[in-house]
Amino acid sequence: MQEFSFQTASEPPSPEGGDRAAKGSLSSIEDYGSITLRTARATIHIITIVGQIEGHTAQNSSTKTTKYEHIIPQLAAIEQSPNIDGLLILLNTVGGDVEAGLAIAEVIASMSKPTVSLVLGGGHSIGVPLTVSARKSFIVPSATMTIHPVRYNGTIISAPQTYRYLDRIEERIVGFVARNSKITRERYLELMKNVGELATDIGCILNGEEAVAEGLVSSLGGIADAFDALYEMIEQKDTAGKTSEQAKRPQKKREKREASAPSSGGNPPPRAKRNSKNSSSKEASLPKSP
């Protein structure tokens, strides 16, 4: 992961390292669509999910894709990195492979770092689970989200098992969206099975305001709102960590005092033994009366 830092006015520019860092950051954006942004408030890693989510089959060179083998290792590194405070996901995707999209979404949803997603342009199909996987999600007013049943490419065997298999895949998507957003399972299925909106398919298209009203997305907003929410989550996490550490300190001191305090039972202290010996020897040396 390449880092991109903003220099303050008091910091002198680096004549050599600055150019190399800028070239490295541009290369990271071109290759992986990601960058690490370091500011005075926090260090944030930014990932873009654009085009088609590529699955186990590589797309042709003319199709813009997001590869899960690039995204998932980055997410794992972000989760374990002590130098990154939060994650911002920028989405403009038409959807794609269900298992690849769900794999990315599950990793994001299970991260302990603060996460925010922002839909720009579109978050269609499997882009919906990717959007709701973050702790807080935003969508710009002009963006749209398409909700439709699972589609299947390749040879289809006309048998009940095939339809049950598609239903199970669909249930995985619906369950994930319902768990990670405010929309109910029944309402999401209703939108998915809508037959009166799309001319050549079933389902529906929601714009930004409608996605928020349905409970799919947390708030309507843009890039500034996404950054503000992420910074706030990072600061709240830091404050909670400090409070927890301060609460543990009195308990640790108490345990240390109890461990160092002498026990009430057992043999008397050595000094008492020496005093007892001295008194008995003095009594023995005194002359006895006749």
Phi, psi and omega in degrees: 000125179277147179254144178229114186249143173266127179272143175278171183294334182278346183271128178289143179291148179268118185293331183254308185296327182298315180295318180295319180295320179295318178296320179296321180293317178297321178296321179294321179294317182293321185277317189238353181065035182219159180200149175255122184254122180248119178236181180291336183272322183188171175250121187237135173261133183247127178238136175253135175242104188230165176065223182256136176284111184280136180260223182282346178251127181288138177278167179288165187292342180274354181261128177282125186227160169246124184263127182294333179288346173270323186282313187297315177298326177296317180297319178296319179293322179297317181299324184265352184279125176283351183267354181245130185264331183200172184230132174244125180250122177256124186242135167208077190233147176270358184104204180151219185294129184293311184293321179294317179295317178293325178298314178297316182297320180294321178296315180298316182294334182266002182284146176272343178286149175300135182227140177223138177244150179223122179268121178237121181087285180200149173228072191269155171056243180289352174293339178294308175301325178295324179292313185281353182291336179284160181294327176222139184234148177230156175215137178283155184301327184276353182282159179227160178225125179262129178243122181208165179293169180292137175253155185228128178256145178105192182287131179245126177271124182283085181212154180302328180299325180296316181289325176294323178296317178295324177296321179293321175297316179298321180295324177298318180292311182298317180297318180295315181297317181294325180287331188250013176215184182264357179283146179276160180298319182295319180290322179295319177295325178296318177293324181292327184261012181296131183248003186251011185243311182272138185286321185245012182204172172252153185128202181204165176238126179251134172275184186301311181296320180292323179296322177290318181296327179282347180091007178288317184246146184292311187211158172271129182177177182241203186294322179295320178295322179295316178296316180300317179295320181292316177299319180296318178296321179295316180294322178295321178294319178296318179295318178296322178295319179293319179297318179296320179293320178294325179290333181280335185298312178302322179295320179294319178296319179298316179295324179292319178295318180295325180290327182273346181288142179289149179282151183282331182268182175095194183288154177293157181299156183302325183297321179296325178295318181295321179296321180295321180292317181298319181294322181290326180289325178294319179297324181289331184276346180289140179288144181277142179286146182291000000 
